[in-house]
Amino acid sequence: MGSAKGARSRPAPDPWDVAGWEQAYRTGELPWDSDTPGRELVRLVESGLVRPGRALDVGCGSGTNAVWLAREGFSVTGIDLSAEAIRLARAKAQAMEARVRFEVANLMDWKGAEASYDLVVDSGCFHSHAFAARRDLYARKIRDLLAPDGRFFLQCFSPKEPGDWGPRRVPLAEIERAFTPLFDLLEIRHRMWRAIDEREGPWSWACLMRPVAER
């Protein structure tokens, strides 16, 4: 979904409300969207902590992160359940001369993976309210999509963000409970969620993980 802009406006639709997402992308009411890639993702790639390979952007929205990754040398697939979001993402990729495979799909029942991924990016899905009761299933789905030495980048709202607008605020303990049985947490940073050229944004957790080695 790119980088959250920090706008306190209309909340994002429920993750399974396809009509709500379509309306949001048609009307441009996208306070979570940006044309600039998330600075934490940029930092990981530019520092070498994440290296180019096969990447999957789940809930890719208008494609900002997916397009940026493609231009950095990744082979990228982006999925989103909004057809309008995917239309915008394809147009963005074409304008930026980036090769990205975009699909309209729901992550939880997506069967389109042709091989394991070296990087999976979730920039705004896990903190949706509907995932609160499905976090274990979600974690297993991500693990199954990753190569044995792949990386999972997760960014989600933290309880430090005031108010109750927008998505859930996810306690760090919830992230640990959901993912540590299946993942090693390599890095957890508490940062403002903003694009690299923006001054403000909501508080978030930025987490880098890898699958636990099979024994």
MOHUUR-V307617 format. One record per residue. N is the residue number from 0. RES is the residue in three letters. PHI is phi in radians with two decimals (NA if undefined). NEAR is the number of other ideal C-beta (glycine too) atoms within 8 Angstrom. Layout:
BEGIN
[[N | RES | PHI | NEAR] [N | RES | PHI | NEAR]]
END
This chain:
BEGIN
[[0 | MET | NA | 12] [1 | GLY | 1.34 | 16] [2 | SER | -1.97 | 15] [3 | ALA | -1.14 | 14] [4 | LYS | -1.54 | 12] [5 | GLY | 1.50 | 12] [6 | ALA | -1.27 | 5] [7 | ARG | -1.61 | 7] [8 | SER | -2.22 | 6] [9 | ARG | -0.95 | 5] [10 | PRO | -1.21 | 6] [11 | ALA | -1.16 | 9] [12 | PRO | -1.14 | 9] [13 | ASP | -1.00 | 8] [14 | PRO | -1.06 | 11] [15 | TRP | -1.73 | 7] [16 | ASP | -1.52 | 8] [17 | VAL | -1.06 | 8] [18 | ALA | -1.06 | 6] [19 | GLY | -1.11 | 9] [20 | TRP | -1.15 | 14] [21 | GLU | -1.06 | 11] [22 | GLN | -1.12 | 10] [23 | ALA | -1.06 | 13] [24 | TYR | -1.28 | 14] [25 | ARG | -1.23 | 7] [26 | THR | -1.52 | 6] [27 | GLY | 1.39 | 5] [28 | GLU | -1.45 | 8] [29 | LEU | -2.28 | 9] [30 | PRO | -1.10 | 13] [31 | TRP | -1.54 | 11] [32 | ASP | -1.70 | 11] [33 | SER | -2.69 | 12] [34 | ASP | -1.63 | 8] [35 | THR | -2.07 | 10] [36 | PRO | -1.12 | 14] [37 | GLY | -1.07 | 14] [38 | ARG | -1.19 | 11] [39 | GLU | -1.21 | 12] [40 | LEU | -1.12 | 15] [41 | VAL | -1.02 | 11] [42 | ARG | -1.06 | 8] [43 | LEU | -1.10 | 11] [44 | VAL | -1.26 | 13] [45 | GLU | -1.20 | 6] [46 | SER | -1.45 | 6] [47 | GLY | 1.51 | 6] [48 | LEU | -1.17 | 9] [49 | VAL | -2.17 | 9] [50 | ARG | -1.91 | 6] [51 | PRO | -0.98 | 6] [52 | GLY | 3.13 | 11] [53 | ARG | -1.40 | 12] [54 | ALA | -2.21 | 15] [55 | LEU | -2.19 | 14] [56 | ASP | -1.86 | 15] [57 | VAL | -1.62 | 11] [58 | GLY | 1.12 | 13] [59 | CYS | -1.26 | 16] [60 | GLY | 1.01 | 17] [61 | SER | -1.40 | 14] [62 | GLY | 1.57 | 17] [63 | THR | -1.03 | 16] [64 | ASN | -1.15 | 15] [65 | ALA | -1.09 | 17] [66 | VAL | -1.13 | 15] [67 | TRP | -1.07 | 11] [68 | LEU | -1.06 | 16] [69 | ALA | -1.07 | 14] [70 | ARG | -1.26 | 8] [71 | GLU | -1.63 | 8] [72 | GLY | 1.80 | 5] [73 | PHE | -1.46 | 11] [74 | SER | -1.66 | 7] [75 | VAL | -2.02 | 14] [76 | THR | -2.06 | 15] [77 | GLY | -2.14 | 15] [78 | ILE | -2.17 | 16] [79 | ASP | -2.73 | 14] [80 | LEU | -1.43 | 10] [81 | SER | -1.68 | 13] [82 | ALA | -1.12 | 7] [83 | GLU | -1.18 | 10] [84 | ALA | -1.06 | 14] [85 | ILE | -1.15 | 14] [86 | ARG | -1.05 | 8] [87 | LEU | -1.12 | 12] [88 | ALA | -1.12 | 18] [89 | ARG | -1.12 | 11] [90 | ALA | -1.13 | 8] [91 | LYS | -1.12 | 13] [92 | ALA | -1.08 | 15] [93 | GLN | -1.11 | 7] [94 | ALA | -1.13 | 6] [95 | MET | -1.63 | 8] [96 | GLU | 0.96 | 4] [97 | ALA | -1.99 | 8] [98 | ARG | -1.64 | 6] [99 | VAL | -2.38 | 14] [100 | ARG | -1.60 | 7] [101 | PHE | -1.90 | 14] [102 | GLU | -2.38 | 10] [103 | VAL | -1.44 | 8] [104 | ALA | -2.84 | 9] [105 | ASN | -1.69 | 7] [106 | LEU | -0.90 | 11] [107 | MET | -1.19 | 8] [108 | ASP | -2.15 | 5] [109 | TRP | -1.26 | 10] [110 | LYS | -2.02 | 4] [111 | GLY | -1.49 | 8] [112 | ALA | -1.18 | 9] [113 | GLU | -1.58 | 3] [114 | ALA | -2.81 | 5] [115 | SER | -1.29 | 10] [116 | TYR | -1.89 | 15] [117 | ASP | -1.42 | 12] [118 | LEU | -2.55 | 15] [119 | VAL | -2.08 | 14] [120 | VAL | -2.00 | 12] [121 | ASP | -2.14 | 14] [122 | SER | -1.97 | 14] [123 | GLY | 2.18 | 14] [124 | CYS | -1.75 | 11] [125 | PHE | -1.02 | 10] [126 | HIS | -1.43 | 11] [127 | SER | -1.14 | 12] [128 | HIS | -1.03 | 8] [129 | ALA | -1.19 | 9] [130 | PHE | -1.42 | 12] [131 | ALA | -1.04 | 7] [132 | ALA | -1.60 | 5] [133 | ARG | -2.19 | 9] [134 | ARG | -1.14 | 12] [135 | ASP | -1.19 | 7] [136 | LEU | -1.10 | 8] [137 | TYR | -1.07 | 13] [138 | ALA | -1.07 | 13] [139 | ARG | -1.16 | 9] [140 | LYS | -1.07 | 10] [141 | ILE | -1.10 | 12] [142 | ARG | -1.01 | 10] [143 | ASP | -1.18 | 6] [144 | LEU | -1.45 | 10] [145 | LEU | -1.60 | 15] [146 | ALA | -1.16 | 9] [147 | PRO | -0.93 | 8] [148 | ASP | -1.92 | 6] [149 | GLY | -1.31 | 14] [150 | ARG | -2.24 | 13] [151 | PHE | -2.05 | 16] [152 | PHE | -1.84 | 17] [153 | LEU | -2.12 | 12] [154 | GLN | -2.28 | 14] [155 | CYS | -2.62 | 14] [156 | PHE | -1.06 | 14] [157 | SER | -1.94 | 13] [158 | PRO | -1.11 | 6] [159 | LYS | -1.24 | 7] [160 | GLU | -1.24 | 10] [161 | PRO | -1.27 | 3] [162 | GLY | 1.43 | 5] [163 | ASP | -2.23 | 2] [164 | TRP | -1.23 | 6] [165 | GLY | 1.25 | 9] [166 | PRO | -1.35 | 11] [167 | ARG | -1.10 | 9] [168 | ARG | -1.62 | 10] [169 | VAL | -1.77 | 13] [170 | PRO | -1.13 | 8] [171 | LEU | -1.02 | 9] [172 | ALA | -1.06 | 6] [173 | GLU | -1.19 | 9] [174 | ILE | -1.06 | 15] [175 | GLU | -1.12 | 9] [176 | ARG | -1.13 | 8] [177 | ALA | -1.25 | 10] [178 | PHE | -1.92 | 14] [179 | THR | -1.16 | 9] [180 | PRO | -1.11 | 6] [181 | LEU | -2.00 | 9] [182 | PHE | -2.30 | 13] [183 | ASP | -1.61 | 8] [184 | LEU | -1.46 | 12] [185 | LEU | -1.47 | 8] [186 | GLU | -2.79 | 8] [187 | ILE | -2.30 | 10] [188 | ARG | -2.15 | 8] [189 | HIS | -1.81 | 9] [190 | ARG | -2.41 | 9] [191 | MET | -1.18 | 9] [192 | TRP | -1.51 | 15] [193 | ARG | -2.65 | 13] [194 | ALA | -1.25 | 14] [195 | ILE | -1.17 | 9] [196 | ASP | -1.95 | 4] [197 | GLU | -2.00 | 12] [198 | ARG | -1.62 | 3] [199 | GLU | -2.34 | 6] [200 | GLY | 3.11 | 12] [201 | PRO | -1.21 | 10] [202 | TRP | -1.21 | 10] [203 | SER | -2.60 | 15] [204 | TRP | -1.65 | 14] [205 | ALA | -2.07 | 14] [206 | CYS | -2.14 | 14] [207 | LEU | -2.03 | 14] [208 | MET | -2.36 | 13] [209 | ARG | -2.40 | 12] [210 | PRO | -1.10 | 13] [211 | VAL | -1.13 | 8] [212 | ALA | -1.13 | 5] [213 | GLU | -1.24 | 4] [214 | ARG | -1.90 | 2]]
END
